[in-house]
Amino acid sequence: MIAINLEPELEKNAIDLAQRKGVSLEVFVREAIERMIEELQDIALLEETLKTHDPAKNISMDQMRRELGLDA
């Protein structure tokens, strides 16, 4: 269990949005944290991938279509 203190304006915004969404503040905040964690994990994965990316291995869209047999 985590307890956090929010600035009053942020708390008011969260309460308003939770009410508009029709969920409790707890559910709203949990979903917001889950989304943020997923986004940060995606960013970390992208950053790690970019460290080893070799632009010399890029291919054109036309070449990719040919390799995948998508040319009609």
N, C-alpha and C positions, 0 to 999 in steps of 0.2 A: 504494500500500500504506500502510495506517495501522497503527501500533502504539500500543496504549493500555495504561495500567496501571489495574487495577481494585482497589478495596478488597478485601481478602481475603474478606469475607462476600459481597460482590456476585459475586465470581468463583466462589465455592463454589456460590452459588445458580444461576448461569448454567451451571456444569458439571452440577449435578444436573438441571436442567431439560433441558439438551441430551441427557443420557443417557436421561431419561424419554421424550423425543421420538424418540430413536434416531438422532440426528444428531451430527455433530462440533461441538465448541465453536465452530469457525470458522463453520460453516453457521448455527448458532443465533444467534450474534452478528450475522452479516450480515443474517439475516432480521429480527431485532429492530430493527436500524438502518434497514432498508428500510421497515418498518412505521411507525417513528417519523417518518421523513422524509415519508412519504405523509400521515400524520396532521397534521403541521405544515404541509404544503402545503395540505391541506384547510382547516385553521384560518385560514391566511393568506388564502385565497380567500374564505372566509366573512367575515372581518373587512373585506376590501376591498369585498365586495358590500354589507355592512351600512352602509358609509359613504355609499352612494348610494341605499339603500333608502328608498322613500317609503311610509310606512304608510297614507297616504291612498289609495293605489292598491290596497290589499288588497280582496279580494272574499270573500264567504261561500262555503262549500262548496256550498250550493244554487245560487248564481249560477254557480259554476264548472261544476257538472254541467249546468246549462241551456246555457251557452255551448259546452260540449263535446258537447251532444246526448245526454247520458247519462240524461236523465229518461225514464222508461218511460211 
